[in-house]
Amino acid sequence: MGFYNQIQTIAKTPVNSATLANPRQLEQTALSRNPAMIGNLGAQFQAVYQPLPPATDASPPARNVIDMSDAAAQAAMKRAIAIDAIADQELKAADQMLTELQIAAPGTASMIGAQGSAWLVRSHAYTQAALADSMRLRAIDLANTGADMKFNAGYAAGTRQNAGTMMQQR
């Protein structure tokens, strides 16, 4: 149990590090481990990564790519929250198995088998937690790509407007 408690302490080490208000809210939701928070993610995502640019600022194909990138990024973030919640449930199941082991007769084969099963469930939970972190990182990469396209669409719209204004002045 001492070894397990050390692992639990490490696993619960806070990893959040955003400092600005909007990214902090998005990060809190993404790391919440609470599926009930998934509904908040869309608005928080837009607050950080900007909404889809209007049709006047980007071509339909560019808007399609931006929209799909945003959708994939948000889906990955939402799935990561769900996987974290699943991992938590698996850890609870493993805890229950280990608790039941404490009342089993020492040295029995069933006790050894149950202990192995508990550690296997725990191992799966940690693997799922790592997968969730990987999905979050990929989602952020997708979101950043979408944000770059949005910023570029805005710059292109500004350039078109400036070029139009220059031509009118001639």
N, CA, C and O of each residue as an XYZ file, in Angstrom:
680
protein
N       0.826     -1.199      0.000
C       0.000      0.000      0.000
C       0.867      1.258      0.000
O       0.470      2.278     -0.563
N       2.030      1.200      0.617
C       2.928      2.351      0.638
C       3.370      2.731     -0.765
O       3.394      3.908     -1.127
N       3.720      1.711     -1.555
C       4.114      1.939     -2.945
C       2.960      2.557     -3.727
O       3.152      3.495     -4.501
N       1.772      2.025     -3.516
C       0.573      2.546     -4.183
C       0.319      3.995     -3.784
O      -0.001      4.820     -4.640
N       0.453      4.318     -2.509
C       0.226      5.687     -2.045
C       1.214      6.665     -2.664
O       0.856      7.806     -2.953
N       2.453      6.230     -2.869
C       3.437      7.082     -3.538
C       3.018      7.371     -4.982
O       3.137      8.497     -5.464
N       2.530      6.339     -5.655
C       2.068      6.511     -7.035
C       0.893      7.473     -7.078
O       0.831      8.347     -7.942
N      -0.039      7.312     -6.145
C      -1.215      8.198     -6.093
C      -0.798      9.655     -5.900
O      -1.348     10.557     -6.532
N       0.176      9.875     -5.023
C       0.654     11.237     -4.775
C       1.246     11.835     -6.045
O       0.970     12.987     -6.381
N       2.045     11.066     -6.738
C       2.651     11.539     -7.990
C       1.568     11.810     -9.024
O       1.610     12.832     -9.709
N       0.603     10.909     -9.146
C      -0.454     11.046    -10.152
C      -1.326     12.271     -9.899
O      -1.906     12.823    -10.835
N      -1.422     12.696     -8.653
C      -2.276     13.845     -8.317
C      -1.510     15.162     -8.297
O      -2.053     16.181     -7.871
N      -0.259     15.161     -8.752
C       0.524     16.383     -8.809
C      -0.136     17.350     -9.791
O      -0.392     16.977    -10.936
N      -0.413     18.577     -9.369
C      -1.054     19.539    -10.276
C      -0.153     19.843    -11.481
O       1.054     20.035    -11.332
N      -0.745     19.882    -12.650
C       0.016     20.172    -13.872
C      -0.486     21.431    -14.583
O       0.053     21.809    -15.623
N      -1.505     22.075    -14.035
C      -2.032     23.268    -14.691
C      -1.029     24.406    -14.573
O      -0.357     24.549    -13.551
N      -0.929     25.227    -15.640
C       0.059     26.296    -15.622
C      -0.348     27.533    -16.414
O       0.441     28.475    -16.500
N      -1.532     27.571    -16.990
C      -1.975     28.767    -17.704
C      -2.116     29.913    -16.705
O      -2.497     29.699    -15.555
N      -1.809     31.121    -17.150
C      -1.855     32.257    -16.232
C      -2.923     33.284    -16.597
O      -3.435     33.971    -15.713
N      -3.266     33.404    -17.857
C      -4.292     34.358    -18.269
C      -5.680     33.768    -18.036
O      -5.844     32.549    -18.004
N      -6.671     34.634    -17.876
C      -8.016     34.195    -17.474
C      -8.637     33.190    -18.447
O      -9.051     32.111    -18.024
N      -8.710     33.517    -19.728
C      -9.372     32.610    -20.678
C      -8.637     31.281    -20.821
O      -9.278     30.232    -20.762
N      -7.304     31.284    -21.009
C      -6.615     29.991    -21.072
C      -6.724     29.200    -19.770
O      -6.793     27.971    -19.795
N      -6.740     29.899    -18.632
C      -6.858     29.207    -17.346
C      -8.201     28.485    -17.249
O      -8.265     27.349    -16.781
N      -9.286     29.153    -17.698
C     -10.601     28.501    -17.654
C     -10.629     27.281    -18.562
O     -11.138     26.229    -18.175
N     -10.083     27.415    -19.770
C     -10.056     26.283    -20.701
C      -9.210     25.150    -20.123
O      -9.602     23.985    -20.195
N      -8.067     25.482    -19.557
C      -7.200     24.460    -18.977
C      -7.885     23.758    -17.804
O      -7.792     22.538    -17.672
N      -8.571     24.521    -16.956
C      -9.275     23.916    -15.821
C     -10.333     22.931    -16.301
O     -10.493     21.852    -15.730
N     -11.049     23.308    -17.346
C     -12.059     22.402    -17.893
C     -11.399     21.176    -18.502
O     -11.836     20.051    -18.259
N     -10.344     21.383    -19.298
C      -9.672     20.272    -19.971
C      -9.045     19.296    -18.971
O      -8.940     18.103    -19.255
N      -8.632     19.792    -17.810
C      -8.016     18.938    -16.790
C      -8.984     18.538    -15.681
O      -8.573     17.929    -14.694
N     -10.248     18.870    -15.830
C     -11.225     18.696    -14.751
C     -11.528     17.242    -14.397
O     -11.900     16.952    -13.260
N     -11.374     16.335    -15.343
C     -11.712     14.923    -15.123
C     -13.208     14.749    -14.885
O     -13.646     13.708    -14.394
N     -13.992     15.771    -15.235
C     -15.424     15.785    -14.948
C     -16.218     15.899    -16.255
O     -16.229     16.966    -16.868
N     -16.878     14.828    -16.692
C     -17.632     14.873    -17.936
C     -18.725     15.942    -17.946
O     -19.127     16.399    -19.016
N     -19.206     16.344    -16.779
C     -20.227     17.397    -16.723
C     -19.675     18.738    -17.208
O     -20.452     19.631    -17.546
N     -18.370     18.894    -17.249
C     -17.732     20.142    -17.691
C     -17.578     20.214    -19.208
O     -17.233     21.269    -19.741
N     -17.828     19.112    -19.908
C     -17.632     19.075    -21.361
C     -18.466     20.146    -22.056
O     -18.019     20.721    -23.048
N     -19.659     20.422    -21.559
C     -20.520     21.426    -22.170
C     -19.933     22.834    -22.134
O     -20.310     23.675    -22.951
N     -19.024     23.106    -21.210
C     -18.405     24.434    -21.100
C     -17.255     24.633    -22.076
O     -16.820     25.760    -22.314
N     -16.773     23.543    -22.633
C     -15.539     23.610    -23.405
C     -15.662     24.459    -24.669
O     -14.724     25.186    -24.995
N     -16.764     24.398    -25.382
C     -16.893     25.122    -26.648
C     -16.708     26.625    -26.507
O     -15.934     27.225    -27.253
N     -17.397     27.229    -25.574
C     -17.286     28.680    -25.374
C     -15.890     29.048    -24.885
O     -15.331     30.058    -25.311
N     -15.329     28.244    -24.000
C     -13.986     28.526    -23.499
C     -12.953     28.369    -24.611
O     -11.983     29.124    -24.678
N     -13.164     27.393    -25.472
C     -12.278     27.185    -26.616
C     -12.280     28.421    -27.512
O     -11.220     28.905    -27.909
N     -13.471     28.931    -27.830
C     -13.574     30.117    -28.686
C     -12.958     31.347    -28.033
O     -12.395     32.200    -28.718
N     -13.062     31.441    -26.717
C     -12.470     32.586    -26.017
C     -10.944     32.593    -26.154
O     -10.324     33.657    -26.149
N     -10.345     31.417    -26.275
C      -8.892     31.323    -26.416
C      -8.476     31.299    -27.888
O      -7.557     32.015    -28.285
N      -9.146     30.480    -28.694
C      -8.704     30.246    -30.073
C      -9.490     31.015    -31.130
O      -9.280     30.807    -32.325
N     -10.393     31.902    -30.706
C     -11.159     32.764    -31.601
C     -12.263     31.989    -32.330
O     -12.119     30.797    -32.598
N     -13.354     32.671    -32.643
C     -14.429     32.023    -33.407
C     -14.051     31.900    -34.885
O     -13.056     32.469    -35.334
N     -14.837     31.172    -35.604
C     -14.659     31.018    -37.047
C     -14.745     32.397    -37.698
O     -15.660     33.159    -37.388
N     -13.808     32.739    -38.598
C     -13.873     34.065    -39.227
C     -15.104     34.179    -40.133
O     -15.569     33.177    -40.676
N     -15.625     35.386    -40.294
C     -16.784     35.555    -41.168
C     -16.438     35.230    -42.620
O     -15.271     35.228    -43.011
N     -17.467     34.958    -43.403
C     -17.273     34.591    -44.817
C     -16.559     35.689    -45.595
O     -15.920     35.407    -46.608
N     -16.656     36.934    -45.139
C     -15.983     38.039    -45.834
C     -14.479     38.049    -45.584
O     -13.735     38.706    -46.312
N     -14.027     37.328    -44.565
C     -12.602     37.330    -44.219
C     -11.838     36.089    -44.671
O     -10.607     36.089    -44.661
N     -12.538     35.046    -45.060
C     -11.868     33.813    -45.476
C     -12.716     33.109    -46.529
O     -13.945     33.186    -46.521
N     -12.033     32.430    -47.422
C     -12.736     31.706    -48.489
C     -13.507     30.528    -47.894
O     -13.181     30.066    -46.800
N     -14.529     30.036    -48.607
C     -15.258     28.855    -48.095
C     -14.357     27.653    -47.819
O     -14.526     27.005    -46.786
N     -13.396     27.326    -48.708
C     -12.525     26.189    -48.375
C     -11.690     26.429    -47.106
O     -11.497     25.514    -46.306
N     -11.200     27.659    -46.930
C     -10.416     27.962    -45.724
C     -11.301     27.855    -44.486
O     -10.872     27.332    -43.457
N     -12.527     28.348    -44.582
C     -13.453     28.254    -43.445
C     -13.769     26.796    -43.120
O     -13.880     26.430    -41.950
N     -13.914     25.965    -44.152
C     -14.161     24.537    -43.916
C     -13.007     23.897    -43.153
O     -13.228     23.141    -42.206
N     -11.775     24.198    -43.565
C     -10.598     23.620    -42.910
C     -10.494     24.117    -41.470
O     -10.211     23.343    -40.555
N     -10.725     25.411    -41.279
C     -10.679     25.979    -39.929
C     -11.737     25.331    -39.055
O     -11.454     24.936    -37.924
N     -12.952     25.219    -39.571
C     -14.048     24.638    -38.795
C     -13.746     23.193    -38.427
O     -14.001     22.775    -37.298
N     -13.205     22.428    -39.371
C     -12.896     21.023    -39.091
C     -11.754     20.913    -38.089
O     -11.784     20.046    -37.216
N     -10.751     21.774    -38.198
C      -9.647     21.764    -37.226
C     -10.160     22.073    -35.825
O      -9.777     21.419    -34.856
N     -11.031     23.077    -35.728
C     -11.620     23.414    -34.431
C     -12.447     22.250    -33.890
O     -12.371     21.930    -32.704
N     -13.233     21.621    -34.756
C     -14.081     20.508    -34.322
C     -13.223     19.345    -33.814
O     -13.525     18.751    -32.779
N     -12.158     19.025    -34.545
C     -11.289     17.920    -34.129
C     -10.581     18.247    -32.815
O     -10.456     17.387    -31.943
N     -10.122     19.480    -32.675
C      -9.436     19.881    -31.446
C     -10.386     19.800    -30.251
O     -10.025     19.268    -29.202
N     -11.598     20.329    -30.412
C     -12.563     20.289    -29.316
C     -12.972     18.854    -28.991
O     -13.110     18.497    -27.821
N     -13.163     18.040    -30.013
C     -13.536     16.641    -29.771
C     -12.438     15.922    -28.992
O     -12.730     15.146    -28.082
N     -11.172     16.174    -29.344
C     -10.066     15.527    -28.634
C     -10.006     15.994    -27.182
O      -9.758     15.195    -26.279
N     -10.232     17.288    -26.959
C     -10.242     17.790    -25.579
C     -11.382     17.166    -24.780
O     -11.200     16.782    -23.625
N     -12.551     17.068    -25.397
C     -13.708     16.470    -24.718
C     -13.458     14.989    -24.427
O     -13.787     14.496    -23.349
N     -12.877     14.292    -25.393
C     -12.587     12.870    -25.201
C     -11.552     12.686    -24.088
O     -11.635     11.733    -23.314
N     -10.588     13.587    -24.008
C      -9.578     13.500    -22.953
C     -10.230     13.637    -21.575
O      -9.859     12.929    -20.639
N     -11.197     14.544    -21.450
C     -11.916     14.694    -20.177
C     -12.631     13.390    -19.842
O     -12.583     12.927    -18.702
N     -13.296     12.796    -20.838
C     -14.020     11.539    -20.611
C     -13.058     10.411    -20.233
O     -13.363      9.617    -19.344
N     -11.914     10.330    -20.890
C     -10.940      9.271    -20.577
C     -10.390      9.451    -19.167
O     -10.180      8.474    -18.450
N     -10.155     10.710    -18.768
C      -9.724     10.951    -17.389
C     -10.767     10.432    -16.401
O     -10.419      9.804    -15.401
N     -12.037     10.692    -16.678
C     -13.109     10.231    -15.789
C     -13.167      8.703    -15.751
O     -13.389      8.118    -14.691
N     -12.970      8.061    -16.892
C     -12.939      6.594    -16.945
C     -11.767      6.066    -16.120
O     -11.914      5.104    -15.366
N     -10.607      6.698    -16.266
C      -9.426      6.279    -15.500
C      -9.694      6.401    -14.001
O      -9.294      5.536    -13.222
N     -10.373      7.478    -13.600
C     -10.712      7.643    -12.181
C     -11.601      6.503    -11.695
O     -11.411      5.996    -10.589
N     -12.563      6.101    -12.511
C     -13.444      4.994    -12.119
C     -12.658      3.689    -12.014
O     -12.910      2.880    -11.121
N     -11.716      3.488    -12.918
C     -10.892      2.273    -12.849
C     -10.016      2.278    -11.602
O      -9.805      1.236    -10.982
N      -9.511      3.441    -11.241
C      -8.711      3.524    -10.017
C      -9.564      3.217     -8.795
O      -9.096      2.570     -7.859
N     -10.799      3.672     -8.795
C     -11.706      3.356     -7.683
C     -11.960      1.856     -7.607
O     -12.005      1.280     -6.520
N     -12.128      1.220     -8.780
C     -12.341     -0.230     -8.803
C     -11.109     -0.955     -8.266
O     -11.227     -1.916     -7.506
N      -9.926     -0.486     -8.667
C      -8.695     -1.107     -8.170
C      -8.565     -0.907     -6.667
O      -8.148     -1.821     -5.954
N      -8.919      0.278     -6.177
C      -8.883      0.534     -4.735
C      -9.811     -0.428     -4.000
O      -9.456     -0.969     -2.953
N     -10.987     -0.632     -4.550
C     -11.947     -1.546     -3.922
C     -11.380     -2.963     -3.886
O     -11.507     -3.657     -2.878
N     -10.754     -3.395     -4.986
C     -10.148     -4.734     -5.006
C      -9.058     -4.850     -3.954
O      -8.976     -5.858     -3.252
N      -8.217     -3.820     -3.839
C      -7.133     -3.867     -2.855
C      -7.685     -3.860     -1.429
O      -7.127     -4.512     -0.547
N      -8.767     -3.135     -1.200
C      -9.396     -3.122      0.120
C      -9.925     -4.513      0.460
O      -9.761     -4.985      1.584
N     -10.556     -5.163     -0.508
C     -11.081     -6.509     -0.284
C      -9.963     -7.520     -0.047
O     -10.149     -8.515      0.653
N      -8.803     -7.252     -0.638
C      -7.660     -8.138     -0.439
C      -7.198     -8.156      1.009
O      -6.681     -9.161      1.496
N      -7.389     -7.042      1.683
C      -6.910     -6.942      3.051
C      -7.654     -7.892      3.993
O      -7.151     -8.211      5.070
N      -8.846     -8.346      3.598
C      -9.587     -9.276      4.451
C      -9.448    -10.730      3.995
O      -9.947    -11.642      4.654
N      -8.765    -10.940      2.861
C      -8.551    -12.305      2.372
C      -7.491    -12.994      3.230
O      -6.634    -12.340      3.824
N      -7.564    -14.311      3.283
C      -6.588    -15.091      4.063
C      -5.210    -14.936      3.426
O      -5.067    -15.079      2.212
N      -4.189    -14.642      4.246
C      -2.839    -14.459      3.718
C      -2.333    -15.704      2.993
O      -2.555    -16.834      3.429
N      -1.642    -15.463      1.866
C      -1.004    -16.546      1.135
C      -1.914    -17.363      0.258
O      -1.451    -18.320     -0.364
N      -3.168    -17.039      0.178
C      -4.055    -17.833     -0.664
C      -3.870    -17.451     -2.124
O      -3.529    -16.316     -2.454
N      -4.102    -18.421     -2.976
C      -3.951    -18.182     -4.409
C      -4.922    -17.111     -4.891
O      -4.586    -16.299     -5.754
N      -6.117    -17.115     -4.334
C      -7.090    -16.115     -4.769
C      -6.629    -14.713     -4.384
O      -6.899    -13.748     -5.100
N      -5.942    -14.601     -3.270
C      -5.431    -13.297     -2.845
C      -4.364    -12.794     -3.820
O      -4.359    -11.622     -4.197
N      -3.482    -13.671     -4.212
C      -2.423    -13.294     -5.148
C      -3.028    -12.918     -6.500
O      -2.624    -11.935     -7.121
N      -3.990    -13.706     -6.940
C      -4.660    -13.406     -8.209
C      -5.415    -12.087     -8.158
O      -5.395    -11.314     -9.116
N      -6.074    -11.835     -7.045
C      -6.824    -10.590     -6.900
C      -5.887     -9.399     -6.860
O      -6.181     -8.348     -7.429
N      -4.763     -9.563     -6.191
C      -3.798     -8.465     -6.121
C      -3.252     -8.161     -7.522
O      -3.105     -6.997     -7.897
N      -2.960     -9.189     -8.271
C      -2.497     -8.995     -9.648
C      -3.548     -8.307    -10.495
O      -3.228     -7.426    -11.293
N      -4.801     -8.704    -10.327
C      -5.893     -8.065    -11.072
C      -6.028     -6.592    -10.711
O      -6.246     -5.748    -11.580
N      -5.899     -6.290     -9.426
C      -6.012     -4.894     -8.990
C      -4.915     -4.047     -9.622
O      -5.174     -2.937    -10.086
N      -3.700     -4.564     -9.643
C      -2.610     -3.803    -10.240
C      -2.791     -3.683    -11.754
O      -2.416     -2.667    -12.340
N      -3.349     -4.689    -12.380
C      -3.607     -4.611    -13.812
C      -4.635     -3.522    -14.106
O      -4.453     -2.735    -15.035
N      -5.706     -3.469    -13.330
C      -6.709     -2.425    -13.512
C      -6.078     -1.052    -13.300
O      -6.336     -0.120    -14.062
N      -5.267     -0.934    -12.282
C      -4.585      0.327    -12.004
C      -3.674      0.714    -13.167
O      -3.630      1.877    -13.568
N      -2.963     -0.247    -13.696
C      -2.076      0.008    -14.833
C      -2.862      0.528    -16.036
O      -2.426      1.452    -16.722
N      -4.009     -0.069    -16.280
C      -4.859      0.403    -17.379
C      -5.307      1.842    -17.138
O      -5.354      2.650    -18.066
N      -5.628      2.148    -15.914
C      -6.075      3.504    -15.594
C      -4.963      4.511    -15.854
O      -5.222      5.576    -16.415
N      -3.738      4.200    -15.461
C      -2.624      5.119    -15.700
C      -2.346      5.256    -17.197
O      -2.012      6.339    -17.678
N      -2.484      4.162    -17.919
C      -2.308      4.220    -19.367
C      -3.355      5.123    -19.993
O      -3.045      5.913    -20.885
N      -4.589      5.010    -19.531
C      -5.639      5.874    -20.072
C      -5.404      7.330    -19.714
O      -5.692      8.217    -20.518
N      -4.894      7.588    -18.540
C      -4.585      8.967    -18.149
C      -3.496      9.535    -19.059
O      -3.567     10.695    -19.465
N      -2.496      8.724    -19.377
C      -1.437      9.169    -20.284
C      -1.992      9.405    -21.683
O      -1.601     10.361    -22.354
N      -2.889      8.552    -22.121
C      -3.531      8.739    -23.418
C      -4.324     10.043    -23.443
O      -4.303     10.769    -24.437
N      -5.017     10.334    -22.357
C      -5.780     11.578    -22.281
C      -4.845     12.781    -22.396
O      -5.168     13.747    -23.087
N      -3.695     12.734    -21.730
C      -2.735     13.835    -21.839
C      -2.236     13.981    -23.273
O      -2.093     15.092    -23.783
N      -1.975     12.851    -23.911
C      -1.527     12.887    -25.305
C      -2.596     13.500    -26.204
O      -2.284     14.283    -27.101
N      -3.848     13.144    -25.963
C      -4.946     13.707    -26.758
C      -5.070     15.211    -26.527
O      -5.332     15.966    -27.463
N      -4.881     15.643    -25.287
C      -4.955     17.083    -24.989
C      -3.865     17.832    -25.749
O      -4.124     18.892    -26.321
N      -2.651     17.291    -25.760
C      -1.555     17.954    -26.468
C      -1.827     18.028    -27.957
O      -1.576     19.058    -28.582
N      -2.333     16.962    -28.526
C      -2.666     16.957    -29.957
C      -3.799     17.941    -30.233
O      -3.785     18.638    -31.248
N      -4.771     17.998    -29.341
C      -5.886     18.925    -29.510
C      -5.398     20.364    -29.492
O      -5.865     21.188    -30.279
N      -4.473     20.669    -28.612
C      -3.933     22.027    -28.548
C      -3.157     22.346    -29.815
O      -3.221     23.469    -30.315
N      -2.427     21.375    -30.338
C      -1.711     21.575    -31.598
C      -2.697     21.870    -32.730
O      -2.473     22.777    -33.532
N      -3.783     21.103    -32.792
C      -4.810     21.360    -33.805
C      -5.434     22.744    -33.617
O      -5.648     23.474    -34.584
N      -5.718     23.089    -32.381
C      -6.322     24.390    -32.101
C      -5.386     25.525    -32.495
O      -5.831     26.538    -33.036
N      -4.102     25.365    -32.229
C      -3.140     26.395    -32.617
C      -3.053     26.543    -34.133
O      -2.924     27.656    -34.644
N      -3.122     25.434    -34.843
C      -3.127     25.488    -36.306
C      -4.355     26.244    -36.795
O      -4.257     27.086    -37.688
N      -5.506     25.946    -36.211
C      -6.730     26.657    -36.582
C      -6.636     28.140    -36.258
O      -7.080     28.981    -37.040
N      -6.058     28.461    -35.108
C      -5.912     29.871    -34.719
C      -4.996     30.596    -35.698
O      -5.264     31.740    -36.062
N      -3.919     29.944    -36.127
C      -3.034     30.560    -37.124
C      -3.797     30.877    -38.402
O      -3.635     31.955    -38.974
N      -4.630     29.937    -38.853
C      -5.412     30.187    -40.065
C      -6.383     31.337    -39.859
O      -6.598     32.133    -40.773
N      -6.969     31.436    -38.682
C      -7.897     32.534    -38.396
C      -7.179     33.872    -38.405
O      -7.672     34.845    -38.975
N      -6.019     33.918    -37.775
C      -5.253     35.158    -37.764
C      -4.851     35.539    -39.194
O      -4.937     36.707    -39.576
N      -4.415     34.554    -39.980
C      -4.038     34.823    -41.370
C      -5.226     35.313    -42.184
O      -5.080     36.199    -43.027
N      -6.407     34.740    -41.935
C      -7.606     35.203    -42.639
C      -7.879     36.665    -42.284
O      -8.241     37.456    -43.154
N      -7.711     37.023    -41.024
C      -7.902     38.409    -40.598
C      -6.891     39.339    -41.231
O      -7.236     40.443    -41.654
N      -5.638     38.900    -41.299
C      -4.603     39.717    -41.931
C      -4.897     39.894    -43.419
O      -4.724     40.982    -43.967
N      -5.341     38.823    -44.066
C      -5.663     38.903    -45.497
C      -6.817     39.869    -45.724
O      -6.788     40.650    -46.674
N      -7.820     39.827    -44.875
C      -8.952     40.753    -45.007
C      -8.479     42.188    -44.825
O      -8.909     43.077    -45.560
N      -7.613     42.421    -43.870
C      -7.073     43.764    -43.654
C      -6.248     44.230    -44.837
O      -6.327     45.394    -45.228
N      -5.465     43.345    -45.405
C      -4.647     43.690    -46.571
C      -5.536     44.034    -47.763
O      -5.277     45.005    -48.473
N      -6.590     43.235    -47.986
C      -7.519     43.536    -49.088
C      -8.157     44.896    -48.894
O      -8.282     45.681    -49.834
N      -8.560     45.164    -47.664
C      -9.205     46.447    -47.368
C      -8.224     47.597    -47.589
O      -8.581     48.618    -48.176
N      -6.995     47.431    -47.121
C      -5.993     48.483    -47.307
C      -5.674     48.692    -48.786
O      -5.503     49.827    -49.232
N      -5.594     47.598    -49.546
C      -5.325     47.722    -50.972
C      -6.492     48.423    -51.670
O      -6.278     49.249    -52.558
N      -7.707     48.102    -51.277
C      -8.880     48.779    -51.848
C      -8.885     50.267    -51.528
O      -9.216     51.095    -52.377
N      -8.523     50.590    -50.319
C      -8.473     51.997    -49.906
C      -7.389     52.743    -50.682
O      -7.598     53.888    -51.082
N      -6.250     52.117    -50.897
C      -5.178     52.740    -51.656
C      -5.601     52.985    -53.102
O      -5.281     54.024    -53.680
N      -6.310     52.043    -53.672
C      -6.744     52.187    -55.068
C      -7.778     53.284    -55.203
O      -7.801     53.998    -56.206
N      -8.636     53.428    -54.203
C      -9.658     54.482    -54.241
C      -9.044     55.855    -54.136
O      -9.573     56.811    -54.704
N      -7.929     55.982    -53.418
C      -7.298     57.269    -53.243
C      -6.569     57.722    -54.491
O      -6.274     58.910    -54.621
N      -6.275     56.846    -55.386
C      -5.574     57.198    -56.630
C      -6.564     57.743    -57.548
O      -6.224     58.116    -58.671
